[in-house]
Amino acid sequence: MRILLFLACLPVYACAAQLVPPTGFAKPLPHTGHGSCVTLPAPYTADLVFRSKYEGSDSARATLNPDAEKAFRDETKPITDFERGISQMIWRYKYTGDAKTRDCILSGFTQWADANALTSSHTNHTGRSMRKWALATLATGWVELKFMPGSPVKENTDIERWLALLTDKVVQDWDGLPLAKTNNHSYWAAWSVMAASVALNRQDLFNWSVKEYRIAARQIEADGTLPNERQRRERAAAYHNYALQPLVMIASFAKANGVDLFPENQYALQRLANWVLQHDNRNTDWLVPYCTLVKCDSVTISLRDASPPQKNRRMGGDLTVLYQP
């Protein structure tokens, strides 16, 4: 009911400007590679109920369960293989313009769309997490296809119908959680919905993502930490890093559409980023888009550029290319 009321209160945006990604997502790339297709798994239409790799852990959820982790990897392999395959082919297509690769991408999307894959209402927390992670990959991939020069997907009703259905499910999964349960998973859900809002040109989804970002920003304390990630004890630093990644992407996409989220809660994102740089700088994918939001100092830029290219399929693929100066 809360979701419906929120959406019902929104004005009509039929005449609003097209939502857009940061400029690098629409930048033409030199055709220097060779196109090829990836064999994709059959659409995943089963229940989204999976074991957690932390099964049996205490409240900190910091102890991996090897048997449960293997079961999780095995059960979710069709979903992750679809994500990887689609992302790989999109980048091959961006670098080649190869028609066969394009057709394989669209065929893969269409098969999963026609099957209404990933939309089961029978879920658990791990299943809902898989749904929003998959959406992050698929929505950013669709953005790149839709906004590239000579786009092959200006309109594709069937695929966009499915992406919209998937996105609405993610909103339902993660909307209105109590603060005690609002953590990195909510931020990744908000990022996936932000990417989808641009892919589908839906202002209601954009607004929902911004709302969730602001909730996240208010959770960031004066020292730059997130209370719900601190509870992960020995994994706290890694989870702060993981929580930061989708927040940076939301801020980047919001900025591209004239909404500056960086000052929220007295520049909370910068406090979180500074804390992460001090405690866990092993994964620095997020620095590439982050340094377009703030003027990074020379030390941070050196860290950003230490191991290019920075790639993360759930953030758009090759971030070094997408955000290079």
C-alpha positions in Angstrom: 0.0 0.0 0.0 2.8 2.4 0.9 4.4 1.9 -2.6 1.1 2.5 -4.3 0.5 5.7 -2.4 4.0 6.9 -3.1 3.5 6.3 -6.8 0.0 7.7 -6.9 1.2 11.0 -5.4 3.7 11.6 -8.2 2.9 14.1 -10.9 2.6 12.9 -14.5 5.9 13.0 -16.3 4.8 12.1 -19.8 6.3 15.4 -21.1 9.4 15.4 -18.9 12.9 15.3 -20.4 14.4 11.9 -21.2 16.3 10.6 -18.3 19.9 10.1 -19.3 23.1 8.3 -18.1 26.4 10.0 -17.5 27.9 10.9 -20.9 30.4 8.1 -21.0 27.6 5.5 -21.3 26.7 7.0 -24.7 30.2 7.6 -26.0 31.1 5.8 -29.2 34.1 3.4 -29.0 36.5 2.6 -31.7 35.7 -0.7 -33.5 38.9 -2.5 -32.8 37.8 -5.9 -31.5 36.1 -9.0 -32.9 32.5 -9.8 -32.2 31.3 -13.2 -30.9 28.4 -14.7 -29.1 28.2 -16.2 -25.6 26.1 -19.3 -25.0 23.5 -18.2 -22.4 21.6 -20.4 -20.0 17.9 -21.1 -20.3 15.6 -18.5 -18.5 15.5 -18.9 -14.8 11.8 -19.2 -13.9 12.0 -21.2 -10.6 11.4 -19.8 -7.1 14.0 -17.3 -5.9 14.8 -19.3 -2.7 18.5 -19.9 -2.1 20.8 -20.8 0.8 22.9 -18.1 2.3 26.6 -18.5 2.3 26.5 -17.3 5.9 24.0 -19.9 6.9 24.4 -20.9 10.6 26.5 -17.7 11.4 25.6 -15.5 14.4 24.0 -12.1 14.1 27.2 -10.6 12.6 26.9 -12.9 9.6 30.6 -12.9 9.3 31.4 -16.6 9.2 31.2 -18.3 5.8 29.5 -21.7 5.6 31.5 -23.6 2.8 28.7 -26.1 2.1 26.0 -23.4 1.9 28.2 -21.2 -0.2 28.8 -24.0 -2.7 25.0 -24.7 -2.8 24.4 -21.0 -3.3 26.9 -20.8 -6.2 25.4 -23.9 -7.8 21.8 -22.8 -7.5 22.4 -19.3 -8.8 24.8 -20.2 -11.6 22.2 -19.7 -14.4 21.5 -16.2 -13.2 25.1 -15.1 -12.8 26.1 -16.8 -16.1 23.3 -14.8 -17.8 24.5 -11.6 -16.3 28.1 -12.3 -17.3 27.2 -13.4 -20.8 25.0 -10.4 -21.5 27.6 -8.0 -20.1 30.4 -9.6 -22.1 28.5 -9.4 -25.4 27.4 -5.8 -24.9 31.0 -4.7 -24.5 32.0 -6.8 -27.5 29.3 -5.1 -29.5 30.3 -1.7 -28.3 33.9 -2.4 -29.6 32.8 -4.0 -32.9 29.3 -3.1 -34.0 29.1 -6.7 -35.0 25.5 -7.6 -36.1 25.7 -11.2 -35.0 26.8 -10.2 -31.5 23.9 -7.7 -31.3 21.4 -10.3 -32.4 22.7 -12.7 -29.7 22.3 -10.0 -27.1 18.7 -9.3 -28.1 17.8 -12.9 -28.5 19.1 -13.6 -24.9 17.1 -10.7 -23.5 14.0 -11.7 -25.4 14.1 -15.4 -24.3 14.3 -14.3 -20.6 11.7 -11.6 -21.1 9.2 -14.0 -22.8 9.7 -16.4 -19.9 9.2 -13.7 -17.3 12.4 -14.9 -15.7 13.4 -13.8 -12.2 9.9 -12.6 -11.3 8.8 -15.3 -9.0 6.8 -14.1 -5.9 8.2 -17.0 -3.9 11.4 -15.6 -2.5 13.7 -15.4 0.5 16.2 -12.7 1.3 19.0 -14.3 -0.7 16.6 -14.7 -3.7 15.5 -11.1 -3.5 19.2 -10.1 -3.4 19.9 -12.1 -6.6 17.0 -10.4 -8.3 18.3 -6.9 -7.6 21.9 -7.7 -8.5 20.8 -9.2 -11.8 18.7 -6.1 -12.5 21.8 -3.9 -11.9 23.6 -5.8 -14.6 20.7 -6.0 -17.1 19.5 -2.4 -16.6 23.0 -0.9 -17.1 23.5 -3.1 -20.1 20.2 -1.9 -21.6 21.2 1.7 -20.9 24.4 1.2 -22.9 22.6 -0.4 -25.8 19.9 2.2 -25.8 22.1 5.3 -25.6 25.0 4.2 -27.9 25.2 5.9 -31.3 23.1 4.2 -33.8 21.3 2.3 -31.0 19.8 -1.0 -32.0 17.1 -0.8 -29.3 15.4 2.5 -29.5 12.2 0.7 -28.8 11.7 -2.9 -27.7 8.4 -3.3 -26.0 8.8 -7.0 -25.0 12.2 -6.6 -23.3 11.3 -3.3 -21.7 8.0 -4.7 -20.4 10.1 -7.4 -18.6 12.7 -5.0 -17.3 9.8 -2.9 -15.9 8.2 -5.9 -14.3 11.5 -6.9 -12.8 12.2 -3.4 -11.5 8.7 -3.1 -9.9 9.4 -6.4 -8.2 12.7 -5.0 -6.8 10.9 -1.9 -5.5 8.3 -4.1 -3.8 11.1 -6.3 -2.3 13.1 -3.4 -0.7 10.7 -0.5 -0.1 9.8 0.6 3.4 12.3 -1.5 5.4 13.0 -0.4 8.9 16.3 1.3 9.4 17.6 -1.7 11.4 17.3 -3.7 8.2 18.4 -1.0 5.7 21.9 -1.8 4.6 24.1 -2.5 1.6 21.3 -4.7 0.1 18.9 -1.7 0.0 21.6 0.5 -1.6 22.2 -2.1 -4.3 18.5 -2.3 -4.9 18.3 1.5 -5.2 21.1 1.5 -7.7 19.5 -1.2 -9.8 16.3 0.8 -9.9 18.2 4.0 -10.7 19.7 2.3 -13.8 16.3 0.9 -14.7 14.8 4.4 -14.4 17.1 5.6 -17.1 16.7 2.5 -19.3 12.9 2.8 -19.1 12.7 6.6 -18.8 10.5 6.3 -15.7 10.7 9.3 -13.3 8.8 7.4 -10.6 11.6 4.9 -10.4 14.2 7.7 -10.4 12.5 9.3 -7.5 12.3 6.1 -5.6 16.0 5.6 -5.9 16.8 9.1 -4.8 14.5 8.6 -1.8 16.5 5.4 -0.9 19.8 7.2 -1.4 18.7 9.9 1.1 17.8 7.3 3.6 21.3 5.8 3.2 23.0 9.2 3.5 21.2 9.8 6.8 22.6 6.5 8.1 26.2 7.6 7.5 27.5 8.9 10.8 29.9 11.7 11.6 32.9 9.3 11.5 31.8 8.0 8.0 30.6 4.6 9.2 27.3 2.8 8.7 25.9 1.3 11.9 24.4 -1.8 10.1 27.7 -2.5 8.4 29.7 -2.1 11.6 27.8 -5.0 12.9 29.6 -7.3 10.5 32.7 -7.1 12.8 35.7 -8.5 11.0 33.9 -8.0 7.6 32.8 -4.5 8.5 35.4 -2.7 6.3 34.7 -4.9 3.3 31.0 -4.3 3.7 31.4 -0.5 4.0 33.3 -0.7 0.7 30.5 -2.8 -0.8 27.8 -0.4 0.5 29.6 2.6 -1.0 29.7 1.3 -4.6 26.0 1.6 -5.4 25.7 4.9 -3.6 28.4 6.4 -5.8 26.6 5.1 -8.9 23.2 6.6 -7.8 24.9 9.9 -7.2 26.5 9.8 -10.6 23.3 9.0 -12.4 21.4 11.6 -10.4 23.9 14.3 -11.2 23.6 13.4 -15.0 19.9 14.4 -14.5 20.4 17.6 -12.6 20.0 16.2 -9.1 23.0 16.8 -6.9 23.0 14.2 -4.1 26.6 14.8 -3.0 25.8 17.4 -0.3 23.1 15.2 1.4 23.6 14.9 5.2 26.6 17.3 5.2 28.5 15.4 2.4 27.9 12.0 3.9 29.1 10.2 0.8 32.5 11.9 1.1 32.7 10.8 4.8 32.0 7.2 3.9 34.5 7.3 1.0 37.2 8.7 3.2 36.5 6.0 5.9 36.7 3.3 3.2 39.9 4.6 1.8 41.5 4.4 5.3 40.2 0.9 6.1 39.7 -1.1 2.9 41.2 0.2 -0.4 41.6 -3.2 -2.0 38.6 -2.8 -4.3 38.6 0.7 -5.8 36.1 0.3 -8.7 34.0 3.0 -7.2 36.8 5.6 -7.3 36.4 5.9 -11.1 32.8 7.4 -10.9 33.5 9.0 -7.5 36.2 11.2 -8.8 33.7 12.7 -11.2 31.6 13.8 -8.2 34.4 15.4 -6.2 37.9 16.7 -7.0 40.1 13.9 -5.9 43.5 14.6 -4.6 46.6 13.3 -6.3 47.0 10.3 -3.8 43.4 9.2 -4.5 43.8 9.6 -8.2 47.0 7.5 -8.1 45.1 4.8 -6.3 42.3 5.0 -8.8 44.7 4.6 -11.7 46.9 2.0 -10.1 45.2 -1.0 -11.8 43.1 0.0 -14.8 40.8 -1.0 -16.2 38.3 -1.1 -13.4 35.5 -3.4 -14.3 32.3 -4.3 -12.5 29.3 -5.7 -14.6 26.8 -4.6 -12.0 28.0 -1.0 -12.2 28.1 -0.9 -16.0 31.1 -2.9 -17.0 34.4 -1.1 -17.8 34.2 1.9 -15.5 37.6 3.2 -16.7 36.2 3.6 -20.2 32.8 4.9 -19.0 34.2 7.6 -16.8 37.6 8.4 -18.3 38.3 12.2 -18.5 
